[in-house]
Amino acid sequence: MKILIIEDEKELAHNISAYLSDENYLCEFAETFQQALEKIEVYNYDCILLDLMLPGGDGLKILEELKKQDKQDGVIIISAKDSLKDKIAGLQIGADDYLAKPFHLSELAARIYSVIRRKQFGNSNIIKLHELQIDLLAKTILVHNEPVILTKKEFDLLLLFIGNKNRVISKSALAEHLSGDIADMLDNHDFVYAHIKNMKKKLVDAGYQNYLKTIYGTGYKWEA
Amino acid sequence: MGSMNKLLNRPLKAFTLYALLVLACSIPVYYFIVDYIWRNELDEYNEIVRNRIESGLNKLSLDKEEWAQTIALWNKTQPGTKIEKSLFQESRSDSIYTIIRQKQSANDEDLERFRGLSSYIKVQGELYHLTIEINVEEAHETVFAIAAVTVLFFIILLAGFVILNRRIATQIWKPFHSTLDRLKSFDLNSQNNINLEKSDIQEFEQLNQALYQLIAKNISVFRQQKEFTENASHELQTPLAVLKSKIDLLMQNESLTESQSELIASLNIPLSRVSRINKNLLLLAKIENQQFSEGELVNMSELVNQNLDFLEEHLRARNNTVEMEICEHCYITANRSLVEIMLVNLLLNAIRHNYENGAIRIELTDKSLTISNTGTEPLISETLFKRFITSSTSTPSSGLGLAIVQEIAHRYDWKVDYHFINNFHQFSVLF
């Protein structure tokens, strides 16, 4: 899987790359508007991470260029601006997702995973993992071909884990994933624990092996 | 403003007092002048009378007996004058005098003032003593008349002052009041420059110019400050993102011990708070800079229910009961995201500052939204809505939640109220 990180903050770009590198992802970098234009013209990527404020130009222009060239690359906007206007403009031009800085890498990885799945599998988007089957469109799961009913939050958590296999996800990242913007307004992240416990119980009861490991009570890791 | 004086009333008072003083002083002065002229005129008159008598008598050619009869008759018929044979041989110089005595003719007891001339005349070789007396107006009568006239003029003057003052106040101060009204309605936040009425009075025009300069400077400083907040917050997002991603990366290290892992995870909490403060500052700057599109019809009933669902687990975690009284199909016109931010901030506030097993009440009508939660003691309402001033010591917060609520309400001219009633903190927004 090829990913292009268009981001002028080198440190951030390399952190993203380091986090993604374990999983079959190959990252390339573009630091300026010009570099980005050159790269998208020559290569195709499975997913492009696009910062909007770039030296040399507006990131939205790159998005327009992609659409003009009729490229099918998935695009996730990562912006410091968090403005609704930019978000709507970006999504209208054809971005697949919008993530405001600062974000957890696990959140980004889950979104990249989801964008790539959508691009690759379209209407029959089913993830198979050992005895687990997840239908991303219908939002249903099967364990040993038997349906398991998860709440929306449990399902969201499962997807976050699947998008971050073999990586430790902190409680804080899980809380943000579940409550979005308001997670950091709630200083208590214990509610995460209840959801994970319930999800785990449902899966294990249905005969799924326990792949979800607790790491010192500070985070969780899905081992697969 | 009860004890405050209007500007024009001060000179009016001073003018009135001054006029009173001058007029009061003028009374004795007038009296002395009038009396002086009066006496002079009478003296002249007496002199004329004396000369006329002297020449008149000299023209007569009478013998001694007739002469004596004439003088006796004269003294009887001419009450103001008296002719007597002189006791002296030599003529003496004239003398003038004032005497106060009873009138000869009248019966009343009134004392009258007389101006007299005592003179010696020579009639046909004989020296006679002639006294002429004429009635002068008495001093107290003159003073009274002058005082009465002066008081009358003073009243006319005072009435004139008051009327003129009133007229000047309404006319001359018109541009001033217009400037004052516009200043009162001026809102620094609106970024609109002020437009003051032109005046042909130099002082007011100077005032207007000074105000223009002051306001222009204020607007520019205010704008710079707001831009600074927005830019600073933007600039902070990227380093925060780097920090957050570093922590995420560090957590992947498999050789971490438990204490190291806990240390790293604990970094996320202050980091979240910094991110939240930064986001809130950015949000405040955006609201102030009017970067939110105006309005749409927002279904409040639906919005409250949606957000309650969202927060349900947090309510459950603290075992809080919720009482709701929500009107159906209540709409307000505002920016949807702003209304939602306001609502979430109020709800979170109620959850966060509540104790376990406490209660939360939500009441929505088409005129107001009231969210109350159980509490132990009233919060300091003066500083409640100020930025970064936490009114409670129990839970740390970004210190901006209520400031944002206030700012959003301010934008739509809604009123935010806080009351502590029956152990309930009650926040209400009046649409």
Interface residues (C-beta under 8 A of the other chain):
Chain A: E9 E11 L12 N15 I16 A18 Y19 A80 K81 D82 S83 L84 K85 A100 K101 P102 F103 H104 L105 S106 R167 V168 S170 K171 S172 A173 E176 S179 D181 I182 A183 D184 M185 L186 D187 N188 D190 F191 A194 I215 Y216 G217 T218 G219
Chain B: H234 Q237 T238 L240 A241 V242 L243 K244 S245 K246 I247 D248 L249 M251 Q252 L256 E258 S261 E262 I264 A265 N268 I269 L271 S272 R273 S275 R276 K279 L282 K286 Q291 F310 E313 H314 A317 S337 V344 L348 I351 R352 T395 P396 S397 S398 G401
